[in-house]
Amino acid sequence: MHAAKLVSITEAKDVPPEVRPFVEFKAAVEGRELETAEKVAVLVIGSTTCYVPVFLKNPPSMRELEKSLAAQDAALTDDSRAALDRHLKR
């Protein structure tokens, strides 16, 4: 199982260029119209360059997020889980 660490929580317009394709792809898969001011949490899997965006407008539950990561053979680190949990409960 790989560690999924929180990299940042930022607005979609401020996502770094190397991460932007991951955000755009996830938005397209979800059929989401990505708004520039929408908050996005960005996770990175282990020491890879595989990024997992989590949209914080209508976010998934922590259980859904963890299930999705498990399908990718990844799990949130404790500190990332705690930080995301605070934002998902808002």
C-alpha positions as CSV (number, residue, x, y, z in Angstrom):
1,M,0.0,0.0,0.0
2,H,1.4,3.4,-1.0
3,A,1.1,6.5,1.2
4,A,-1.1,9.3,-0.1
5,K,0.0,12.7,1.2
6,L,-1.7,16.0,1.1
7,V,0.4,18.4,-1.0
8,S,-1.9,21.5,-0.9
9,I,-5.4,22.9,-0.7
10,T,-5.7,25.7,-3.2
11,E,-8.1,27.2,-5.7
12,A,-8.3,25.5,-9.1
13,K,-6.8,28.6,-10.8
14,D,-3.7,28.3,-8.6
15,V,-3.0,24.6,-9.2
16,P,0.6,24.2,-10.5
17,P,0.9,23.5,-14.2
18,E,2.4,20.0,-13.7
19,V,-0.7,19.1,-11.6
20,R,-3.3,20.8,-13.7
21,P,-3.9,17.9,-16.2
22,F,-4.8,15.6,-13.2
23,V,-7.3,18.2,-12.0
24,E,-8.8,18.7,-15.4
25,F,-9.0,14.9,-16.1
26,K,-10.7,14.2,-12.7
27,A,-13.2,17.1,-13.4
28,A,-14.0,15.6,-16.8
29,V,-14.5,12.1,-15.4
30,E,-16.9,13.5,-12.8
31,G,-18.7,15.6,-15.4
32,R,-17.8,18.7,-13.3
33,E,-17.6,22.2,-14.7
34,L,-14.4,23.3,-13.0
35,E,-14.7,26.8,-11.5
36,T,-11.5,28.9,-11.1
37,A,-12.2,29.7,-7.5
38,E,-13.2,26.2,-6.5
39,K,-11.1,24.7,-3.7
40,V,-9.1,21.6,-4.6
41,A,-7.1,19.4,-2.3
42,V,-4.1,17.8,-4.1
43,L,-2.7,14.4,-2.9
44,V,0.4,12.8,-4.2
45,I,0.9,9.0,-4.1
46,G,4.1,7.9,-2.5
47,S,7.2,9.2,-4.2
48,T,5.6,9.2,-7.6
49,T,4.2,12.0,-9.7
50,C,0.7,10.6,-9.5
51,Y,-1.6,13.3,-8.2
52,V,-5.1,12.8,-6.9
53,P,-7.3,15.9,-6.8
54,V,-10.2,16.1,-4.3
55,F,-12.8,18.7,-5.1
56,L,-13.9,20.4,-1.9
57,K,-17.2,21.8,-3.4
58,N,-19.6,18.9,-2.8
59,P,-16.7,16.7,-1.5
60,P,-16.8,12.9,-1.1
61,S,-17.1,11.5,2.4
62,M,-13.9,10.4,4.0
63,R,-15.0,6.8,3.6
64,E,-15.6,7.3,-0.2
65,L,-12.2,9.0,-0.5
66,E,-10.4,6.2,1.3
67,K,-12.2,3.6,-0.8
68,S,-11.2,5.4,-4.0
69,L,-7.5,5.5,-2.8
70,A,-7.6,1.8,-1.8
71,A,-8.6,1.0,-5.4
72,Q,-5.3,2.6,-6.4
73,D,-3.4,0.7,-3.7
74,A,-2.9,3.9,-1.6
75,A,-4.0,5.1,1.8
76,L,-3.9,8.5,3.4
77,T,-1.2,9.3,5.9
78,D,-2.5,10.2,9.4
79,D,-1.7,13.9,9.1
80,S,-3.2,14.1,5.6
81,R,-6.4,12.3,6.9
82,A,-6.7,14.8,9.8
83,A,-6.2,17.8,7.5
84,L,-8.7,16.6,4.9
85,D,-11.2,15.5,7.5
86,R,-11.4,19.1,8.7
87,H,-12.1,20.4,5.2
88,L,-14.6,17.6,4.3
89,K,-16.7,18.3,7.4
90,R,-17.3,22.0,6.5
